[in-house]
Structure formats: structure tokens, C-alpha cells
Amino acid sequence: MRKFILLGCSLLLGISLHAQSKSNQDAMLKKNAEYAGAQAHKELYKVIYQLDSNNPDIIKKAIRNINNVLNDPRLKGKLEVELITFSGGTEALLKTSPFEEAIKDLIFKGVRVAQCNNSLQERNLTKDQLFPFIGYVPSGNGELVIRSAEGWTIVKP
């Protein structure tokens, strides 16, 4: 008889915990569904996008990501954005690249676009082979290190 009472109590406790757990889970799901994103309380956010791939899909993704952050209503007027290209990403800035208009559009929106000089040397390229409106840095990795130390967010699409 004692076993049946203990079993019954355990069963009731389990049902109660499950009901409470289900209610808690529903509340958690509702709370998550109501989330609208972090608030942008700072006056300025700085982000540097790292492009080191010549894969056209990755290049398009980087351009799309930058446009997405520029269009985020929470960040309007609060952004400083840089795109640094090196290694395979150098190909996005070649005069033969199909990305000239997209890169110009980013610059017109205030994005700084810069190329790594080391990558030019490693690939036996000259500045004349890249779009004439590109800035240059001694090293892409150096730029990332400096920007990171200055508090910039690094994004690698």
C-alpha cells in the first residue's frame, strides 16, 4: 500500500511539474517571439568587413551584408564602415571584376574600401590593375589588428 501511495505521489508530482514546465516553456516561447533586437544606444558603431575570398558568392554576400547593416534602422547615422580586401578578395577590386558598380555604391554610401598591398605583391599585381578609386593599406591583417584594438567589430562574411 505504501508503494502505491509513493507511486501516486510521484505521478502527481510529475504531472504537476510537466504542466508547470509546459507553462514555463510557453512563456519562454512567447518572450522570444516578442524580441525585436538589441537597442543601439551608442552614438557610433565601427565595423570592418574582411574579404579574403575570390568566390563570387562570398563577394556578393559581403556586399549584401554591408548594405544590410547600412539599412538597419537602429544604426542609421551611427556607423563607420570599412571593407578590407586581401588574399583572394583582391579579385573583387580588379578592373576586370563584375563588382565595380557595387563597390562604387558602397563608397557613395560612406564605406571606406581598402586593399592590402602585401596581397598585390604576392599576386604580382599593380595598383593600375585595380579600380582607381580604391585605398591601400600596408597589410590587411595589420588593418584588422589595428581596428580590433580600436574597438571595431570585425565581420567575415
Backbone as a ProteinNet text record, in pm:
[ID]
protein_1_A
[PRIMARY]
MRKFILLGCSLLLGISLHAQSKSNQDAMLKKNAEYAGAQAHKELYKVIYQLDSNNPDIIKKAIRNINNVLNDPRLKGKLEVELITFSGGTEALLKTSPFEEAIKDLIFKGVRVAQCNNSLQERNLTKDQLFPFIGYVPSGNGELVIRSAEGWTIVKP
[TERTIARY]
82	0	87.7	192.3	282.4	345.9	380.3	438.9	341.6	213.7	112.5	95.7	103.1	91	211.2	331.4	451.5	446.8	401.5	389.2	288.2	175.7	72.9	123.5	194.1	250.7	353.6	437.2	537.3	470.3	364.4	291.1	229	165.6	105.1	211.2	323	431.9	483.7	499.6	545.8	449	319.7	217.4	220.1	233.1	237.6	360.1	475.7	598	589.2	529.8	515.6	425.4	314.4	222.7	292.2	365.5	438.2	546.7	614.3	719.1	661.1	546.5	481	441.9	388.3	350.2	473.8	581.7	706.6	762.5	755.2	803.6	723.3	591.5	507	543.7	568.9	607.5	742	833.8	965.1	953.7	869.4	849.3	786.8	689.1	623.1	723.6	804.6	904.3	1003.4	1045.5	1139.1	1076.2	949.2	880.1	864	863.9	847.7	979.1	1091	1221.3	1234.6	1274.3	1286.6	1430.5	1526.5	1666.8	1723	1854.3	1925	1900.9	1907	1893.9	2031.4	2035.8	2161.7	2172.2	2226.3	2233.7	2357.9	2460.6	2584.2	2566.7	2649.6	2645.3	2711.5	2810.2	2885.4	2924	2904.6	2945.5	3042	3151.8	3253.9	3267.2	3262.9	3270.4	3359.6	3442.7	3528.8	3493.8	3468.5	3437	3563	3592.1	3710.7	3671	3728.2	3701	3832.4	3847.2	3970.4	3941.6	3825.9	3786.5	3755.1	3791.6	3756.4	3628.9	3563.7	3437.5	3331	3272.9	3173.5	3056.7	3017.7	2908.4	2948.1	3072.5	3121.1	3134.5	3181.2	3193.2	3054.7	2958.4	2820.7	2765.1	2795.6	2749.1	2807.4	2935.8	2998.8	2930.5	2907.3	2840.7	2699.3	2628.3	2491.5	2492.5	2586.8	2596.3	2620.2	2708.7	2737.3	2613.1	2545	2422	2316.3	2308.7	2211.6	2239.1	2365.8	2395.8	2372	2401.8	2376.8	2228.1	2144	1999.4	1928.5	2001.4	1939.8	1893.8	1762.9	1713	1771.8	1814.1	1872.7	2008.9	2075.2	2212.6	2225	2112.9	2115.9	2187.4	2287.7	2361.6	2458.5	2478.2	2564.3	2677.2	2706.2	2801.2	2924.3	3037.3	3157.8	3193.3	3199.5	3216.9	3338.3	3415	3530.8	3524.6	3561.9	3578.2	3725.5	3790.1	3931	3941	4008	4025.1	4171.1	4191.6	4326.2	4313.8	4426.5	4429.8	4334.4	4248.5	4156.8	4058.9	4028.9	3935.8	3984.3	4115	4174.5	4103.7	4061.9	3999	3869.4	3804.3	3680.8	3707.1	3832.3	3866.2	3942.3	3965.6	4032.1	3942.4	4002.6	3924.6	3841.6	3881.2	3806.2	3692.3	3678.7	3576.9	3438.1	3334.7	3198.1	3140.5	3223.5	3171.9	3196.9	3239	3273	3157.3	3040.3	2926.8	2886.3	2889	2852.6	2953.5	3081.8	3186	3172.3	3149.9	3127.6	3007.8	2901	2780.1	2809.9	2891.9	2929.7	3005.3	3098.1	3176.2	3084.1	2988.1	2892.9	2808.6	2793	2717.4	2805.8	2933.9	3023.3	3116.1	3114.9	3202.2	3342.8	3441.9	3581.9	3621.7	3677.8	3721	3871.6	3942	4088.3	4140.6	4252.9	4318.7	4452.9	4489.3	4617.7	4729.6	4833.7	4949.4	5025.5	5033.8	5103.4	5041.5	4908.7	4841	4870.5	4882.2	4918.7	5055.6	5151	5286.7	5288.5	5219	5216.4	5154.2	5062.1	4991.4	5050.3	5161.2	5225.9	5128.8	5052.5	4957.3	5006.2	4961.8	4991.3	4860.8	4872.7	4754.4	4679.3	4749.6	4685.8	4586.3	4597.4	4507.4	4378.2	4375	4256.6	4179.3	4056.2	3975.2	4052.5	4044.4	4124.1	4076.3	3964.2	3905.7	3927.8	4020.5	4046	4158.5	4143.4	4250	4339.6	4454.7	4550.9	4604.4	4629.6	4691.4	4812.6	4913.6	5031.6	4998.1	4912.1	4871.2	4727.1	4653.4	4514.1	4503	4589.2	4586.2	4624.5	4720.4	4757.4	4639.5	4564.8	4446	4344.8	4324.8	4230.9	4278.5	4407.2	4462.8	4444.6	4478.8	4466.5	4321.1	4233.9	4091.3	4033.8	4071.8	4023.8	4067.7	4192.7	4244.5	4174.3	4124.2	4049.9	3903	3863.7	3726.3	3630.9	3683.6	3598.4	3553.1	3433.3	3383.6	3433.9	3484.3	3531.2	3426.7	3384	3287	3351.1	3344.3	3395.9	3278.6	3225	3109.6	3145.7
-118.3	0	126.5	122	235.4	263.6	157.6	172.8	242.2	207.2	268.6	417.6	450.4	591.2	670.4	614.1	680.4	693.5	588	590.6	696.5	704	803.4	944.7	965.9	1099.1	1137.4	1041.5	1066.8	1101.4	1029.5	1054.4	1193.6	1230	1363.4	1473.1	1449.7	1547.2	1562.2	1451.8	1454.6	1529.5	1503.2	1572.6	1721.9	1755.9	1896.3	1966.4	1899.5	1958.4	1973.2	1873.8	1881.2	1998.1	2014	2124.5	2257.8	2264.6	2388	2411	2304.8	2314.6	2358.9	2303.2	2339.2	2486.6	2531.2	2671.7	2761.6	2720	2795.3	2798.6	2685.6	2679.3	2772.2	2772.9	2861.7	3008.2	3042.5	3180	3215.4	3119.7	3144.1	3162.4	3081.4	3094.5	3229.2	3271.2	3399.8	3514.7	3506.6	3610.8	3618.2	3503.3	3501.7	3562.2	3530.4	3582	3734	3791.1	3935.8	4012.6	3941.1	4006.9	4080	4206.4	4288.3	4332.7	4275.4	4308.8	4399.9	4405.8	4490.3	4637.8	4719.2	4863.9	4922.4	5017.9	5083.8	5215.3	5208.9	5326.3	5412.1	5354.9	5430.2	5530.3	5632	5731.9	5682.3	5592.7	5546.5	5399.6	5325.4	5185	5173.4	5102.2	5087.9	4940.8	4912.9	4774.5	4766	4663.4	4637.7	4499.5	4494.4	4368.2	4315.7	4190.5	4123	4039.1	4072.1	3994.3	3935.8	3804.6	3737.2	3618.3	3621.3	3512.6	3567.6	3490.5	3529.5	3460.1	3387.5	3321.3	3429.1	3435.6	3539.9	3540.6	3423.6	3418.6	3484.3	3466.3	3528.8	3680.1	3721.5	3865.5	3929.8	3866.2	3917.8	3921.4	3818.2	3812.1	3927.8	3957.1	4068.3	4200.5	4222.4	4345.6	4352.6	4240.9	4235.6	4261.5	4199.4	4220.2	4367.1	4430.9	4572.5	4656.7	4630.9	4705.2	4680.7	4557.4	4526.9	4608.2	4616.9	4693.6	4842.8	4890.2	5031.4	5064.6	4965.8	4987.1	4951.6	4905.2	4871.7	5001.6	5018	5144.8	5179.9	5080.5	5108.3	5174.9	5154.9	5202.8	5321.8	5368.8	5482.5	5601.9	5651.6	5767.9	5740.6	5613.4	5577.6	5483.2	5473.4	5373.2	5432.1	5367.8	5387.2	5248	5233	5100.8	5100.6	4993.5	4974.4	4833.2	4821.2	4691.2	4676.9	4574.8	4549.6	4421.4	4431.7	4314.4	4272.5	4141.8	4086	3942.1	3880.9	3743	3732.5	3632.1	3614	3728.3	3801.2	3913.4	4024.5	4025.5	4123.2	4120.5	4002.6	3988.1	4067.1	4096.6	4175.9	4318.2	4363.8	4502.4	4517.1	4406.1	4413.2	4483.4	4557.5	4626.7	4529.6	4403.7	4302.1	4241.9	4283.3	4229.9	4283.2	4201.6	4249	4330.3	4363.4	4426.2	4576.9	4638.7	4781	4867.3	4850.3	4935.4	4911.6	4787.1	4756.4	4817.6	4813.8	4872.7	5025	5085.1	5230.5	5269.1	5191.1	5218.9	5218.5	5123.8	5121.7	5248.9	5289.7	5411.2	5533.2	5540	5651.3	5654.3	5539.2	5530.5	5556.3	5588.3	5623	5512.5	5398.4	5287.5	5313.2	5294.4	5303.8	5166.9	5162.1	5036.4	5043.1	4944.9	4945	4805.8	4804.7	4682.4	4666.7	4543.1	4508.5	4513.2	4593	4599.3	4467	4395.9	4266.7	4170.4	4169.4	4079	4116.5	4247	4288.8	4232.6	4247.8	4198.6	4046.6	3975.6	3829.2	3778.7	3855.8	3815.9	3882.1	3952.2	4022.4	4115.4	4190.3	4286.9	4428.1	4523.6	4664.6	4737.9	4853.3	4933.6	4970.8	4980.7	5014	4907.3	4787.2	4678.7	4678.3	4760.9	4769.6	4897.4	4902.6	5022.5	5143.4	5257.4	5374	5442.7	5401.5	5468.4	5390.8	5296.5	5210.9	5268.7	5259.4	5296.3	5175.5	5198.7	5090.1	5096.6	4979.2	4966.6	4874.7	4889.6	4803.6	4654.8	4618.7	4478.4	4470	4378	4358.4	4310.9	4216.5	4166.3	4274.9	4357.8	4470	4564	4589.2	4675.5	4615.4	4483.8	4416.6	4424	4405.4	4411.7	4551.7	4652.8	4791.3	4825.4	4794	4825.8	4751.5	4626.9	4549.9	4615.4	4657	4723	4856.5	4918.8	5045	5021.6	4895.8	4865.1	4835.9	4825.5	4795.7	4650.1	4624.8	4488.7	4437.3	4314.1	4252.1	4151.7	4164.5	4070.9	4004	3871.9	3794.8	3720	3773.3	3706.5	3568.5
0	0	0	80.3	89.2	-46.8	-120.8	-253.6	-347.8	-337.5	-424.3	-392.9	-264.8	-225.1	-278.4	-261.4	-312.7	-464.8	-530.5	-676.3	-719.7	-649.1	-680.7	-660.4	-549.6	-522.5	-628.8	-665.2	-769.3	-901.1	-933.6	-1057.8	-1056.8	-945.8	-934.8	-942.5	-876.9	-882.1	-1025	-1094.5	-1233.5	-1323.1	-1306.5	-1387.2	-1356.7	-1229.3	-1188.9	-1247.2	-1237.8	-1292.8	-1443.8	-1510.4	-1655.9	-1694.9	-1621.6	-1651	-1627.5	-1514.5	-1485.5	-1590.7	-1629.2	-1729.3	-1863.5	-1901.4	-2027.6	-2025	-1912.2	-1897.8	-1907.5	-1842.9	-1847	-1989.3	-2057.7	-2195.6	-2286	-2268	-2348.5	-2324.2	-2197.9	-2164.6	-2228.2	-2226.4	-2286.5	-2437.7	-2502.1	-2646.5	-2680.5	-2599.4	-2622	-2605.9	-2500.5	-2475.9	-2591.7	-2641.7	-2754.2	-2879.6	-2904.6	-3023.4	-3018.2	-2898.6	-2882.7	-2897.8	-2905.2	-2914.2	-3047.5	-3042.6	-3163.6	-3189.5	-3119.4	-3142.1	-3035.2	-3032.6	-2936.4	-2968.3	-2865.7	-2881.8	-2914.2	-3002.1	-3039.9	-2963	-2842.1	-2754.6	-2778.4	-2839.1	-2860.6	-2974.9	-2974.5	-3081.4	-3208.5	-3194.6	-3310.7	-3295.7	-3402.7	-3411.6	-3528.7	-3506.2	-3609.8	-3645.4	-3776	-3822.3	-3945.2	-3947.8	-4063	-4117	-4246.1	-4313.8	-4380.2	-4354.9	-4406.1	-4527.3	-4643.3	-4764.7	-4814.6	-4798	-4840.3	-4932	-4997	-5086.5	-5225	-5328.2	-5464.8	-5511.7	-5423.3	-5456.2	-5478.7	-5598.7	-5627.3	-5528.5	-5479.5	-5382.3	-5250.1	-5208.9	-5085.1	-5104.6	-5220.9	-5250	-5247.9	-5313	-5312.1	-5170.2	-5092.2	-4953.5	-4872.4	-4891.2	-4819.2	-4854.4	-4982.5	-5027.2	-4970.7	-4974.5	-4920.4	-4769.4	-4696.8	-4551.7	-4518.2	-4593.5	-4568.2	-4595.1	-4705.1	-4733.8	-4626.5	-4576.4	-4470.9	-4344.6	-4304	-4182.9	-4207	-4327	-4358.1	-4356	-4385.5	-4389.6	-4259.6	-4158.8	-4030.1	-3964.2	-3940.4	-3886.3	-3749.2	-3672.9	-3541.3	-3553.7	-3667	-3684.1	-3778.7	-3832.3	-3925.6	-3863.4	-3934.6	-3888.3	-3774.6	-3740.5	-3627.4	-3667.8	-3796.8	-3844.9	-3911.3	-3887	-3966.3	-4017.4	-4150	-4210.6	-4302.1	-4292.7	-4379.9	-4438.3	-4564.4	-4630.1	-4663.1	-4606.9	-4634.8	-4717	-4832.1	-4917.9	-4918.4	-4917.3	-4927.1	-4973.2	-5000	-5049.7	-5169.3	-5172.5	-5285	-5303.9	-5196.4	-5205.5	-5296.6	-5323.2	-5414.9	-5549.6	-5592.6	-5724.7	-5737.7	-5626.5	-5630.9	-5678.2	-5664.7	-5697.9	-5828.8	-5897.9	-6028.3	-6129	-6221.5	-6324.8	-6408.4	-6412.9	-6487.8	-6405.6	-6281.9	-6191.1	-6226.6	-6206.6	-6231.2	-6114.5	-6015.2	-5893.8	-5885.4	-5994.7	-5990.8	-5941.1	-5997.2	-5958.2	-5813.5	-5769.7	-5630.9	-5533.6	-5568.3	-5482.8	-5480.8	-5597.8	-5602.9	-5516.6	-5526.7	-5449.4	-5299.3	-5254	-5112.1	-5074.6	-5159.9	-5133.2	-5129.4	-5221.7	-5223.3	-5095.8	-5031.4	-4905.5	-4783.8	-4808.2	-4698.4	-4652	-4719.4	-4681.2	-4734.4	-4649.8	-4691.9	-4745.7	-4866.7	-4928.3	-4948	-4891.5	-4898.3	-4931.7	-5001.9	-5047.6	-4976.5	-4949.5	-4887.8	-4991.9	-4964.8	-5055.1	-5061.1	-4948.4	-4948.2	-5048.7	-5054.9	-5148.6	-5293.1	-5320.3	-5456.3	-5493.4	-5403.2	-5429.5	-5446	-5358.4	-5364.4	-5494.3	-5549.8	-5671.7	-5796.5	-5779.7	-5891.2	-5963.3	-5884.2	-5938.5	-5907.6	-5988.8	-5963.5	-5935.4	-5874.9	-5845	-5972.8	-6084	-6211.6	-6255.9	-6201.8	-6240.6	-6158.5	-6054	-5969.3	-6001.4	-5954.3	-5973.6	-5920.1	-5986.9	-5947.4	-5819.1	-5767.3	-5650.5	-5520	-5519.9	-5404.2	-5318.9	-5186.2	-5094	-5068.5	-5009.2	-4985.8	-4843.5	-4787.8	-4655.8	-4670.2	-4583.9	-4595.7	-4587	-4489.8	-4479	-4430.6	-4489.8	-4449.9	-4306.2	-4269.7	-4132.3	-4033.3	-4070.5	-3984.6	-3963	-4069.7	-4059.3	-3962	-3971.6	-3881.1	-3736.2	-3713.9	-3578.4	-3520.1	-3598.4	-3551.1	-3522.7	-3616.5	-3597.6	-3477.2	-3461.4	-3346.4	-3216	-3209	-3088.7	-3063.4	-3169.9	-3156.9	-3122.1	-3108.5	-3069.3	-3183.9	-3305.1	-3419.3	-3413.9	-3463.7	-3480.3	-3613.9	-3615.2	-3739.3	-3784.6	-3910.7	-3968.5	-4088.1	-4090.5	-4204.1	-4265.9	-4375	-4439.2	-4492.3
[MASK]
+++++++++++++++++++++++++++++++++++++++++++++++++++++++++++++++++++++++++++++++++++++++++++++++++++++++++++++++++++++++++++++++++++++++++++++++++++++++++++++

